[in-house]
Amino acid sequence: MSGKAIDWLADYLSGRCQVVGAGGSDSENSILHFDVPQGSVLGPKAFLEYAEDVAHLMEGLHYHLFLDDMHAWPKARKAS
């Protein structure tokens, strides 16, 4: 990738925030350091790249990859 393409991608992915709502209340606005923009053209490709890398780090975890989401939980320990 050229410098301009990397700059464009970095700009596209930076400055994103999220708010979580539950029970009629909203959280504070939080800056996201790592995310895949949902509903974007690049979202599915970005998620696949991210999920492929993260899956290698999932030792000791079960995980499911969904279309645009990932769910992970600890593997049960064997009784000794």
Backbone as JSON, one array per atom type, in Angstrom:
{
  "sequence": "MSGKAIDWLADYLSGRCQVVGAGGSDSENSILHFDVPQGSVLGPKAFLEYAEDVAHLMEGLHYHLFLDDMHAWPKARKAS",
  "N": [[0.84, -1.18, 0.0], [0.46, 2.23, -0.72], [1.73, 5.33, 0.72], [-0.33, 7.27, 0.68], [-2.64, 5.7, 0.5], [-2.52, 4.29, 2.92], [-2.68, 6.42, 4.71], [-5.27, 7.33, 4.07], [-6.82, 5.09, 4.85], [-6.19, 4.97, 7.6], [-7.28, 7.42, 8.44], [-9.96, 6.93, 7.86], [-10.57, 4.96, 9.73], [-10.11, 6.16, 12.17], [-10.96, 8.19, 15.08], [-13.43, 7.25, 15.95], [-16.32, 6.7, 17.97], [-18.29, 5.38, 20.73], [-21.46, 4.8, 22.31], [-23.19, 3.27, 24.9], [-26.37, 2.07, 25.53], [-28.67, 1.26, 28.09], [-31.45, 0.14, 29.91], [-32.77, 2.6, 29.74], [-30.81, 4.5, 30.18], [-27.82, 6.16, 29.1], [-24.37, 5.51, 28.41], [-21.23, 7.21, 29.0], [-19.63, 8.92, 26.27], [-17.34, 7.01, 24.53], [-14.07, 6.7, 23.25], [-13.08, 4.65, 20.6], [-10.46, 2.41, 20.17], [-9.92, 0.21, 18.64], [-11.83, -1.05, 16.13], [-14.39, -2.21, 13.9], [-16.1, -0.68, 11.45], [-19.55, -0.95, 11.4], [-21.89, -1.73, 8.86], [-20.53, -0.53, 6.82], [-18.85, -0.33, 3.63], [-16.27, -1.35, 3.62], [-16.31, -2.78, 5.96], [-16.95, -5.7, 6.22], [-14.61, -6.91, 5.03], [-12.57, -5.78, 6.59], [-13.3, -6.82, 9.1], [-12.93, -9.59, 8.68], [-10.14, -9.71, 8.3], [-9.28, -8.82, 10.81], [-10.51, -10.74, 12.53], [-9.27, -13.1, 11.7], [-6.64, -12.71, 12.56], [-7.04, -12.42, 15.35], [-8.16, -14.88, 16.03], [-5.97, -16.59, 16.09], [-4.9, -15.99, 18.52], [-6.48, -17.11, 20.42], [-6.0, -19.25, 22.23], [-7.05, -21.61, 24.6], [-9.61, -20.73, 24.61], [-13.0, -21.03, 23.56], [-14.59, -20.13, 20.53], [-16.86, -18.39, 18.39], [-17.31, -17.28, 15.15], [-19.22, -14.91, 13.63], [-21.2, -13.39, 11.04], [-20.49, -10.63, 11.19], [-19.35, -10.43, 13.67], [-17.87, -11.57, 16.76], [-17.71, -14.07, 19.22], [-16.45, -15.1, 22.29], [-15.45, -17.47, 24.81], [-14.27, -18.94, 27.88], [-12.62, -22.13, 27.78], [-13.77, -25.1, 29.36], [-12.17, -26.29, 32.24], [-10.41, -29.35, 32.67], [-11.41, -31.84, 34.96], [-9.39, -32.79, 37.72]],
  "CA": [[0.0, 0.0, 0.0], [1.23, 3.47, -0.76], [1.52, 6.21, 1.86], [-1.65, 7.91, 0.59], [-3.67, 4.7, 0.81], [-2.45, 4.03, 4.36], [-3.22, 7.61, 5.36], [-6.72, 7.33, 3.87], [-7.39, 4.05, 5.69], [-6.04, 5.4, 9.0], [-8.27, 8.48, 8.66], [-11.27, 6.28, 7.82], [-10.78, 4.16, 10.94], [-9.82, 6.9, 13.41], [-11.95, 9.13, 15.58], [-14.74, 6.62, 16.16], [-16.77, 6.67, 19.37], [-19.49, 4.57, 20.97], [-22.27, 5.02, 23.5], [-23.98, 2.08, 25.19], [-27.61, 2.38, 26.21], [-29.32, 0.13, 28.77], [-32.39, 0.54, 30.95], [-33.13, 4.0, 29.61], [-29.66, 5.37, 30.44], [-26.7, 6.04, 28.17], [-23.03, 5.65, 28.97], [-20.41, 8.31, 28.49], [-19.07, 8.7, 24.95], [-16.02, 6.39, 24.64], [-13.29, 6.61, 22.02], [-12.69, 3.29, 20.26], [-9.11, 2.29, 19.62], [-9.98, -0.88, 17.67], [-13.2, -1.38, 15.77], [-14.72, -2.4, 12.5], [-17.34, 0.06, 11.25], [-20.67, -1.76, 10.93], [-22.66, -1.15, 7.79], [-19.67, 0.12, 5.83], [-18.42, -1.17, 2.51], [-15.04, -2.03, 4.01], [-16.52, -3.49, 7.22], [-16.77, -7.16, 6.16], [-13.21, -7.25, 4.76], [-11.8, -5.41, 7.78], [-13.6, -7.78, 10.16], [-12.28, -10.87, 8.37], [-8.71, -9.55, 8.58], [-9.17, -8.72, 12.27], [-10.9, -12.01, 13.14], [-8.25, -14.1, 11.38], [-5.51, -12.47, 13.46], [-7.46, -12.66, 16.73], [-8.4, -16.31, 16.21], [-4.7, -17.22, 16.43], [-4.59, -15.66, 19.91], [-7.56, -17.63, 21.24], [-5.7, -20.49, 22.93], [-7.78, -21.71, 25.85], [-10.95, -20.17, 24.45], [-13.9, -21.41, 22.47], [-15.09, -18.92, 19.9], [-17.69, -18.46, 17.2], [-17.27, -16.12, 14.29], [-20.47, -14.68, 12.95], [-21.0, -12.58, 9.84], [-19.74, -9.42, 11.5], [-19.21, -10.41, 15.12], [-17.11, -12.67, 17.33], [-18.06, -14.35, 20.61], [-15.45, -16.01, 22.87], [-15.65, -17.82, 26.19], [-13.21, -19.87, 28.31], [-12.85, -23.58, 27.71], [-13.89, -25.7, 30.69], [-10.97, -27.01, 32.68], [-10.64, -30.78, 32.93], [-11.33, -32.18, 36.37], [-8.2, -33.6, 37.99]],
  "C": [[0.88, 1.23, 0.0], [0.93, 4.31, 0.49], [0.16, 6.86, 1.86], [-2.75, 6.93, 0.96], [-3.69, 4.39, 2.31], [-3.01, 5.21, 5.13], [-4.74, 7.66, 5.25], [-7.39, 6.3, 4.78], [-7.3, 4.42, 7.17], [-7.06, 6.48, 9.33], [-9.68, 7.9, 8.73], [-11.58, 5.56, 9.13], [-10.57, 4.93, 12.23], [-10.99, 7.78, 13.82], [-13.33, 8.55, 15.8], [-15.05, 6.55, 17.65], [-17.97, 5.74, 19.49], [-20.15, 5.02, 22.26], [-23.1, 3.76, 23.68], [-25.21, 2.52, 25.97], [-28.22, 1.13, 26.83], [-30.25, 0.68, 29.85], [-32.75, 2.01, 30.91], [-32.0, 4.99, 29.89], [-28.58, 5.12, 29.39], [-25.38, 6.23, 28.89], [-22.39, 6.94, 28.47], [-19.94, 7.94, 27.08], [-17.65, 8.16, 25.12], [-15.34, 6.33, 23.28], [-12.89, 5.15, 21.81], [-11.3, 3.28, 19.66], [-9.03, 1.19, 18.55], [-11.44, -1.14, 17.37], [-13.3, -1.61, 14.28], [-16.06, -1.69, 12.29], [-18.45, -0.83, 10.68], [-21.43, -1.01, 9.84], [-21.84, -0.46, 6.72], [-19.29, -0.86, 4.73], [-17.18, -1.97, 2.89], [-15.2, -2.89, 5.26], [-16.3, -4.99, 7.14], [-15.32, -7.58, 5.93], [-12.34, -6.94, 5.98], [-12.04, -6.4, 8.91], [-12.91, -9.1, 9.9], [-10.78, -10.81, 8.65], [-8.46, -9.55, 10.08], [-9.42, -10.09, 12.91], [-9.86, -13.09, 12.88], [-7.05, -13.94, 12.31], [-5.87, -12.81, 14.9], [-7.65, -14.15, 16.99], [-7.12, -17.05, 16.58], [-4.32, -16.99, 17.9], [-5.56, -16.3, 20.9], [-7.26, -18.98, 21.89], [-6.45, -20.51, 24.25], [-9.18, -21.13, 25.79], [-11.71, -20.9, 23.36], [-14.32, -20.11, 21.81], [-15.95, -19.28, 18.69], [-17.51, -17.18, 16.43], [-18.6, -16.04, 13.56], [-20.19, -13.8, 11.74], [-20.17, -11.34, 10.12], [-19.5, -9.29, 13.0], [-18.41, -11.64, 15.56], [-17.54, -12.84, 18.79], [-17.06, -15.38, 21.13], [-15.76, -16.25, 24.33], [-14.61, -18.85, 26.58], [-13.61, -21.32, 28.1], [-12.93, -24.1, 29.15], [-12.59, -26.43, 31.02], [-11.34, -28.45, 32.96], [-10.5, -31.02, 34.43], [-10.1, -33.05, 36.61], [-8.43, -34.58, 39.1]]
}
